Amino acid sequence: MMKKILLLSAVLLVFASTYAQTTVTFQPNAANGKDAWVWSYQPVVDINFGQANSSNGGLHNVLRAESWEWDAGVADTIRGLIDFDLSSIPANATIIDAKLSLYFFANLNFTQQVGNNELIIERITSAWDEGLVTWNNQPTSTSVNQVLLPKSNSTTQDYLDMDVTQLVTDIYQNSGSSYGFMLKMQTEVPFRGLSFASSDHVDATKHPKLEVTYTVPVGTKENEEKGDIKLFPNPSSDILQVMHPKETSELLVMNVSGSVIYAVKPNNDNQTAIDVSRLSAGVYLLSIKTADATIRRKFAIERNN
């Protein structure tokens, strides 16, 4: 038994010394946040509720999901949209935990946390603009790894520390086709709803919050501002030029999960041209092995339709 304990301790010690764990908190304000809601109610299907405008009556300070009847016998639906900028997470990271927190807020004469309001959180799969999105041009979403939550237990309930680890992993690994979360009722029939503060709310403590914990291999430098490493043009379509230290021994083109697509032999000088014409549109990694470190940089491939 003692040998097993010592062996386990040794394994944990090796893991701890090999991977560095970091937790980052995203809770953007009105200037940096991106959230909105869209409403199928016929008079407002083309009104934007993401930013202040002349048509939405200041209702951009809320993030909602609902099914109701504002006209007798005519059901309507509300869905919430929210996106966090995860670009600060290193490209070689492994997401080990992600928690989303939403804080109750409801505008006067609008619904609170009511009814059989079980919630779905899905990954958004098409682009949307906070200041332009409406019911009629809302983005698409996927049910893959969706998060299902039980109904509220009070009319003013906060939804704290919701486990969205797999969704955030999907967003991180598929950044070229991921645009945040969609919030909607599991059953979109009246009468049920949820209401939360958006990033435009006056109280900064109520802004949507995402906490992400990830690990990166120790000794791997990610996106370091190093003057002798540059990738251009970025985005690229055919040839990616890489400026690198002369002692670079290896260049690896990888997907965002870290799997090697192909290797390129670096030139003896400090610049190598990489043919990326065979890559599909999306986000990739370039691993640059120098004498003292392995550095990974993100680059994007764009294709004309």
Secondary structure as UniProt FT lines:
FT   HELIX           2..18
FT   STRAND          19..26
FT   TURN            30..32
FT   STRAND          34..39
FT   HELIX           42..44
FT   TURN            45..46
FT   TURN            57..58
FT   HELIX           59..61
FT   STRAND          62..71
FT   TURN            72..73
FT   STRAND          74..83
FT   TURN            87..88
FT   TURN            91..92
FT   STRAND          94..102
FT   TURN            108..109
FT   STRAND          119..124
FT   TURN            130..132
FT   HELIX           135..137
FT   STRAND          141..149
FT   TURN            155..156
FT   STRAND          159..163
FT   HELIX           165..173
FT   HELIX           175..177
FT   STRAND          181..185
FT   STRAND          192..197
FT   TURN            199..200
FT   HELIX           204..206
FT   STRAND          209..217
FT   TURN            218..219
FT   STRAND          220..222
FT   TURN            227..228
FT   STRAND          230..232
FT   STRAND          239..243
FT   TURN            246..247
FT   STRAND          250..254
FT   TURN            256..257
FT   STRAND          260..264
FT   STRAND          271..275
FT   TURN            277..278
FT   STRAND          282..289
FT   STRAND          294..301
//
